[in-house]
Amino acid sequence: MFQRRAMLCTLAAAPWILKTKSHRLFAQDAASPTPTQDLYTQSQWQEVVDRAVAFLRAQGRDEQGAYSSSNGLGVTALVVAGLASVGVPSGDPAAAKSIDYLMQFRQADGGIYRTESKHTNYETCLAMMALARYNTDGKYQEVLDGAERYVKGLQWDETEGKSQEDMEFGGAGYGSKSRPDLSNTSFLIDALKSVGRGSDDEAIQRALTFVTRTQNLESSVNSAPFATLVNDGGFYYTPAAGGESQAGKLPNGGLRSYASMTYAGLKSMIFAGVAKDDPRVQAAVKFLQSNYSLTTNPGMGSSGLYYYYHTMAKALDAFGEEVFVADDGEHRWRSEIFHQLKQAQKPDGSWVNPDARWLEGDPNLVTGYVLMTMAYLKPKTA
């Protein structure tokens, strides 16, 4: 008990330490970034984006407007969300026909998915994120309202006979009702945020209960049995259905934390209104400070690397520190991610992960992820 209290006190105090270090780093490093943190220009950013859009416009889409239709509706939705996020207008040939394609799969229940799909929540959430960016004139408002009702209806809560004590409560899964997981729950929160829902939204607060349980952190609000077995502040895939981590189990039965899920957990907590000085946020940050990398998804190696880049950029943008102070030094994370992606871009403008797990061998999917990432890396104008 004493150790637990001491840990929570240390975590609560950490924001002041981090804030002091960050302010010092801003002052010292703004004028003289290290070689690996070189700044980049708007034109350099635009060049990378333009090459990616040219690839998608010329090669990625089929005659119906679908991107990699054999891999499900989600790839098309993700690509359209990526195009929208970097400012490609809805009338652009790279996006227009694909939007029409997505609209063909609007179902009577409000979801946007193929009827045979087992990923209905995932597909609908991605479609919401895509259409919301193109809804400036309210053109898709009715569609988005229906989709919001649908994904909220899929969330594991009292309507599925789950109480707050159940490990599934508040979570979202792919849509097949097998079990909820952190990745899909974070997509749910992102989708709700994209249509204007704030941290006071009841579905987002229910989701926070599940997100908190996917953290390896012993606390009064985390009743998952795995929290005390690892207790490193990182996140894993799901505490439901006996628990699962894509990074595997420890000999004591604990579920290994890994970076992509920790970034997903961090941004989800912030979007749900958890403050930066909350012990949960600070424990997640501490794990990420010890596991900062641009070449691997720590805990998973090369698996899910481009999902990782997107989740990392979105989480650090939400965290709000331009310099991230890790155990190995300070990092201008926007510049570092940008240069990593620029270097990895293929001659045809696409990206692909040689580790094809989770469909990252598909250049359409990966290029969509990168465009969504690039939205958080766009240089800020004065």
C-alpha positions as CSV (number, residue, x, y, z in Angstrom):
1,M,0.0,0.0,0.0
2,F,2.8,2.4,0.9
3,Q,4.5,1.7,-2.5
4,R,1.2,2.3,-4.3
5,R,0.7,5.6,-2.6
6,A,4.3,6.7,-3.2
7,M,3.9,5.8,-6.9
8,L,0.7,7.9,-7.2
9,C,2.3,10.8,-5.4
10,T,5.3,10.6,-7.7
11,L,3.0,10.5,-10.8
12,A,1.0,13.4,-9.6
13,A,4.1,15.4,-9.2
14,A,5.5,14.4,-12.6
15,P,3.7,17.1,-14.6
16,W,5.6,19.8,-12.8
17,I,8.9,18.1,-13.5
18,L,7.9,17.6,-17.2
19,K,6.7,21.1,-17.5
20,T,9.9,22.5,-16.2
21,K,12.0,20.3,-18.4
22,S,9.9,21.1,-21.4
23,H,10.1,24.9,-20.9
24,R,13.9,24.6,-20.6
25,L,14.1,22.6,-23.7
26,F,12.0,25.0,-25.7
27,A,14.2,27.9,-24.7
28,Q,17.5,26.1,-25.4
29,D,16.6,24.2,-28.5
30,A,14.3,26.4,-30.5
31,A,17.2,28.2,-32.2
32,S,19.5,25.1,-32.7
33,P,17.7,21.8,-33.3
34,T,19.9,18.7,-33.5
35,P,20.6,17.2,-36.9
36,T,17.9,14.5,-36.3
37,Q,15.4,17.2,-35.4
38,D,15.9,19.5,-38.4
39,L,12.9,21.7,-39.1
40,Y,11.1,21.4,-42.4
41,T,9.2,23.8,-44.6
42,Q,5.6,24.0,-45.8
43,S,6.8,23.2,-49.4
44,Q,8.6,20.1,-48.2
45,W,5.5,18.9,-46.4
46,Q,3.4,19.6,-49.4
47,E,5.7,17.8,-51.8
48,V,5.4,14.6,-49.7
49,V,1.6,14.9,-49.6
50,D,1.3,15.7,-53.3
51,R,3.2,12.6,-54.2
52,A,1.0,10.5,-52.0
53,V,-2.2,12.0,-53.4
54,A,-0.9,11.5,-57.0
55,F,-0.3,7.8,-56.2
56,L,-3.9,7.4,-54.9
57,R,-5.4,9.3,-57.8
58,A,-3.5,7.4,-60.5
59,Q,-3.1,3.9,-59.1
60,G,-4.9,3.1,-55.9
61,R,-8.6,3.3,-56.8
62,D,-10.7,0.9,-58.9
63,E,-13.4,1.9,-61.3
64,Q,-16.1,1.9,-58.6
65,G,-14.1,4.3,-56.4
66,A,-12.9,1.6,-54.0
67,Y,-9.5,1.3,-52.6
68,S,-8.4,-2.4,-52.0
69,S,-12.0,-3.6,-52.0
70,S,-10.8,-7.2,-51.3
71,N,-9.6,-5.9,-47.9
72,G,-13.0,-4.5,-46.9
73,L,-14.7,-1.1,-46.9
74,G,-12.4,0.2,-44.2
75,V,-9.5,0.8,-46.5
76,T,-11.6,3.1,-48.7
77,A,-12.9,5.0,-45.7
78,L,-9.4,5.3,-44.2
79,V,-8.0,6.7,-47.5
80,V,-10.8,9.2,-47.9
81,A,-10.2,10.3,-44.3
82,G,-6.6,10.7,-45.1
83,L,-7.3,12.7,-48.2
84,A,-9.7,15.0,-46.3
85,S,-7.2,15.5,-43.5
86,V,-4.6,17.0,-45.7
87,G,-7.0,19.3,-47.5
88,V,-7.9,17.4,-50.7
89,P,-11.4,18.8,-51.7
90,S,-14.3,16.5,-51.9
91,G,-14.6,17.1,-55.6
92,D,-11.1,15.9,-56.4
93,P,-11.0,12.8,-58.5
94,A,-9.0,11.0,-55.7
95,A,-11.9,11.5,-53.3
96,A,-15.2,12.2,-55.1
97,K,-15.9,8.7,-56.5
98,S,-14.7,7.1,-53.3
99,I,-17.2,9.1,-51.3
100,D,-20.0,7.9,-53.6
101,Y,-18.7,4.4,-53.1
102,L,-18.9,4.7,-49.3
103,M,-22.4,6.1,-49.5
104,Q,-23.6,2.9,-51.4
105,F,-23.1,1.0,-48.2
106,R,-25.2,3.2,-45.9
107,Q,-27.5,0.6,-44.2
108,A,-31.0,1.0,-42.8
109,D,-29.7,0.9,-39.2
110,G,-27.4,3.9,-39.9
111,G,-24.2,2.0,-40.2
112,I,-21.9,2.3,-43.2
113,Y,-20.6,-1.2,-43.9
114,R,-20.9,-4.2,-46.2
115,T,-23.7,-6.5,-45.1
116,E,-21.4,-9.5,-44.9
117,S,-18.8,-7.6,-42.9
118,K,-17.6,-8.6,-39.5
119,H,-16.0,-5.2,-39.0
120,T,-19.1,-3.0,-39.0
121,N,-18.1,-0.8,-36.1
122,Y,-14.6,-0.2,-37.5
123,E,-15.9,0.5,-41.0
124,T,-18.6,2.9,-39.8
125,C,-16.2,4.8,-37.5
126,L,-13.7,5.3,-40.3
127,A,-16.5,6.4,-42.7
128,M,-17.7,8.9,-40.0
129,M,-14.2,10.4,-39.8
130,A,-14.0,10.7,-43.6
131,L,-17.5,12.2,-44.1
132,A,-17.3,14.5,-41.1
133,R,-14.3,16.3,-42.7
134,Y,-16.4,17.0,-45.8
135,N,-19.5,18.0,-44.0
136,T,-18.9,21.8,-43.9
137,D,-22.2,22.5,-45.6
138,G,-24.1,19.9,-43.7
139,K,-24.4,17.7,-46.8
140,Y,-23.7,14.5,-44.8
141,Q,-25.3,15.5,-41.5
142,E,-28.2,13.0,-41.8
143,V,-25.8,10.2,-42.7
144,L,-23.5,11.1,-39.8
145,D,-26.4,11.3,-37.3
146,G,-27.5,7.8,-38.3
147,A,-23.9,6.4,-38.1
148,E,-23.4,7.9,-34.7
149,R,-26.6,6.2,-33.4
150,Y,-25.3,3.0,-34.9
151,V,-21.9,2.9,-33.3
152,K,-23.2,4.0,-30.0
153,G,-25.7,1.1,-30.2
154,L,-22.8,-1.3,-30.7
155,Q,-20.9,-0.1,-27.6
156,W,-20.9,-2.7,-24.8
157,D,-23.1,-1.3,-22.0
158,E,-26.3,-2.0,-20.2
159,T,-28.2,-2.8,-23.4
160,E,-25.9,-5.8,-23.8
161,G,-26.5,-6.8,-20.2
162,K,-23.2,-5.4,-19.0
163,S,-22.7,-3.4,-15.8
164,Q,-19.8,-1.2,-15.0
165,E,-18.2,-4.1,-13.2
166,D,-17.8,-6.1,-16.3
167,M,-14.5,-6.0,-18.2
168,E,-16.4,-5.4,-21.5
169,F,-18.3,-2.3,-20.3
170,G,-17.8,0.8,-22.4
171,G,-15.7,-0.9,-25.0
172,A,-16.2,-1.3,-28.7
173,G,-15.1,-4.1,-31.0
174,Y,-14.9,-4.7,-34.7
175,G,-18.7,-5.1,-34.7
176,S,-19.0,-8.9,-34.6
177,K,-19.7,-8.9,-30.9
178,S,-16.8,-11.2,-30.1
179,R,-15.3,-8.8,-27.6
180,P,-14.3,-5.1,-27.3
181,D,-10.7,-3.9,-27.7
182,L,-8.7,-0.7,-27.2
183,S,-8.0,-0.1,-30.9
184,N,-11.7,-0.1,-31.9
185,T,-12.7,1.8,-28.7
186,S,-10.2,4.5,-29.6
187,F,-11.6,4.6,-33.2
188,L,-15.1,5.0,-31.6
189,I,-13.9,8.0,-29.5
190,D,-12.2,9.5,-32.6
191,A,-15.4,9.1,-34.6
192,L,-17.5,10.7,-32.0
193,K,-15.0,13.5,-31.6
194,S,-15.1,14.0,-35.4
195,V,-18.8,14.8,-35.3
196,G,-18.4,17.3,-32.5
197,R,-19.0,15.2,-29.4
198,G,-17.0,16.3,-26.4
199,S,-15.6,14.7,-23.2
200,D,-19.1,15.1,-21.6
201,D,-20.7,12.7,-24.1
202,E,-22.0,9.7,-22.2
203,A,-20.6,7.2,-24.8
204,I,-17.2,8.7,-24.5
205,Q,-17.3,8.5,-20.7
206,R,-18.4,4.9,-20.9
207,A,-15.5,4.3,-23.3
208,L,-13.1,5.8,-20.7
209,T,-14.1,3.1,-18.2
210,F,-12.9,0.5,-20.7
211,V,-9.8,2.5,-21.7
212,T,-8.7,2.8,-18.1
213,R,-9.0,-1.0,-17.7
214,T,-6.6,-1.6,-20.6
215,Q,-3.8,0.2,-18.7
216,N,-1.2,-1.7,-16.7
217,L,-1.7,0.6,-13.7
218,E,-3.0,-0.2,-10.3
219,S,-5.5,2.4,-9.3
220,S,-8.9,2.9,-7.6
221,V,-10.6,3.2,-11.0
222,N,-9.0,0.2,-12.6
223,S,-10.5,-3.1,-11.6
224,A,-8.9,-5.3,-14.3
225,P,-7.0,-8.2,-12.7
226,F,-4.0,-7.6,-14.9
227,A,-3.2,-4.1,-13.6
228,T,-1.1,-5.3,-10.7
229,L,0.8,-7.9,-12.6
230,V,2.8,-5.5,-14.8
231,N,2.0,-2.0,-13.5
232,D,4.3,-0.1,-15.9
233,G,1.7,2.4,-17.0
234,G,1.5,1.1,-20.6
235,F,-1.6,-0.2,-22.4
236,Y,-2.5,-3.6,-24.0
237,Y,-5.2,-4.7,-26.4
238,T,-8.1,-5.8,-24.2
239,P,-9.0,-6.9,-20.6
240,A,-12.1,-8.7,-22.0
241,A,-12.7,-12.4,-22.7
242,G,-9.8,-13.4,-20.4
243,G,-7.5,-10.6,-21.6
244,E,-5.2,-10.3,-24.6
245,S,-2.1,-8.4,-25.6
246,Q,-0.7,-8.5,-29.1
247,A,2.7,-8.3,-27.4
248,G,2.0,-11.5,-25.5
249,K,1.9,-12.6,-21.8
250,L,4.4,-12.5,-19.0
251,P,5.1,-15.7,-17.0
252,N,3.0,-14.3,-14.2
253,G,0.0,-13.9,-16.5
254,G,0.4,-10.2,-17.0
255,L,-0.4,-8.7,-20.4
256,R,2.6,-6.9,-22.0
257,S,2.3,-3.2,-22.7
258,Y,3.2,-1.9,-26.1
259,A,3.6,1.5,-27.6
260,S,0.9,1.7,-30.3
261,M,-1.8,0.8,-27.7
262,T,-0.3,3.1,-25.2
263,Y,-0.5,6.1,-27.6
264,A,-4.1,5.0,-28.3
265,G,-4.8,4.9,-24.6
266,L,-3.2,8.3,-24.0
267,K,-5.1,10.1,-26.7
268,S,-8.4,8.4,-25.7
269,M,-8.0,9.6,-22.1
270,I,-7.2,13.1,-23.1
271,F,-10.2,13.2,-25.5
272,A,-12.3,11.9,-22.7
273,G,-11.3,14.9,-20.5
274,V,-8.6,13.3,-18.3
275,A,-6.2,16.0,-17.3
276,K,-2.4,15.9,-18.0
277,D,-1.6,15.8,-14.3
278,D,-3.8,12.8,-13.8
279,P,-1.8,9.7,-12.6
280,R,-3.1,7.7,-15.5
281,V,-1.9,10.1,-18.1
282,Q,1.4,10.6,-16.4
283,A,2.0,6.8,-16.1
284,A,1.3,6.4,-19.8
285,V,3.7,9.3,-20.6
286,K,6.4,7.7,-18.4
287,F,6.0,4.4,-20.3
288,L,6.3,6.2,-23.6
289,Q,9.3,8.2,-22.4
290,S,11.1,4.9,-21.8
291,N,9.9,3.5,-25.2
292,Y,10.3,6.3,-27.7
293,S,11.2,5.1,-31.2
294,L,10.8,6.1,-34.8
295,T,12.0,2.8,-36.3
296,T,9.9,0.3,-34.4
297,N,6.5,0.0,-32.6
298,P,8.1,-0.8,-29.2
299,G,6.8,-4.1,-28.0
300,M,5.7,-5.1,-31.5
301,G,8.8,-4.6,-33.6
302,S,7.8,-3.7,-37.2
303,S,4.2,-5.0,-36.8
304,G,1.6,-2.2,-37.1
305,L,4.3,0.4,-37.7
306,Y,2.2,2.8,-39.7
307,Y,-0.8,2.5,-37.4
308,Y,1.8,3.3,-34.7
309,Y,3.0,6.5,-36.5
310,H,-0.6,7.8,-36.9
311,T,-1.5,7.0,-33.3
312,M,1.7,8.5,-32.0
313,A,1.3,11.8,-33.9
314,K,-2.4,12.1,-32.9
315,A,-1.6,11.4,-29.2
316,L,1.4,13.7,-28.9
317,D,-0.6,16.5,-30.7
318,A,-3.3,16.0,-28.1
319,F,-0.8,15.9,-25.3
320,G,0.3,19.4,-26.4
321,E,4.1,19.4,-26.0
322,E,6.1,20.3,-29.0
323,V,9.2,18.8,-27.5
324,F,8.7,15.4,-26.0
325,V,11.2,14.7,-23.2
326,A,12.0,11.0,-23.3
327,D,14.6,9.0,-21.3
328,D,17.1,9.3,-24.2
329,G,16.7,13.1,-24.5
330,E,14.4,15.6,-26.1
331,H,12.5,15.0,-29.3
332,R,10.9,17.4,-31.7
333,W,8.5,14.7,-32.6
334,R,6.8,16.4,-35.5
335,S,10.0,16.8,-37.3
336,E,11.3,13.4,-36.5
337,I,8.1,11.6,-37.7
338,F,8.1,13.8,-40.9
339,H,11.7,13.0,-41.8
340,Q,11.1,9.3,-41.1
341,L,8.1,9.2,-43.4
342,K,9.7,11.3,-46.1
343,Q,12.7,8.9,-46.1
344,A,10.4,5.8,-46.3
345,Q,8.2,7.1,-49.2
346,K,8.4,5.0,-52.3
347,P,9.3,6.4,-55.7
348,D,5.6,6.1,-56.8
349,G,4.5,8.2,-53.7
350,S,3.2,5.4,-51.6
351,W,4.3,3.6,-48.4
352,V,4.2,0.0,-47.5
353,N,5.3,-2.1,-44.6
354,P,7.4,-5.2,-45.4
355,D,5.8,-6.6,-42.3
356,A,2.4,-7.2,-43.8
357,R,0.6,-8.0,-40.5
358,W,-2.7,-6.2,-40.1
359,L,-2.8,-5.4,-43.8
360,E,0.2,-3.1,-43.8
361,G,1.4,-4.8,-46.9
362,D,-1.4,-2.9,-48.7
363,P,0.0,0.4,-50.0
364,N,-3.4,2.0,-50.2
365,L,-4.0,1.3,-46.5
366,V,-0.6,2.4,-45.4
367,T,-0.7,5.6,-47.6
368,G,-4.0,6.5,-46.0
369,Y,-2.5,6.1,-42.6
370,V,0.4,8.3,-43.6
371,L,-1.8,11.1,-44.9
372,M,-3.8,11.0,-41.6
373,T,-0.4,11.3,-39.8
374,M,0.8,14.1,-42.1
375,A,-2.2,16.2,-41.0
376,Y,-0.6,16.5,-37.5
377,L,2.8,17.3,-39.0
378,K,1.8,20.2,-41.2
379,P,4.0,23.2,-40.4
380,K,2.2,25.9,-38.5
381,T,2.1,29.3,-40.2
382,A,2.9,32.4,-38.2
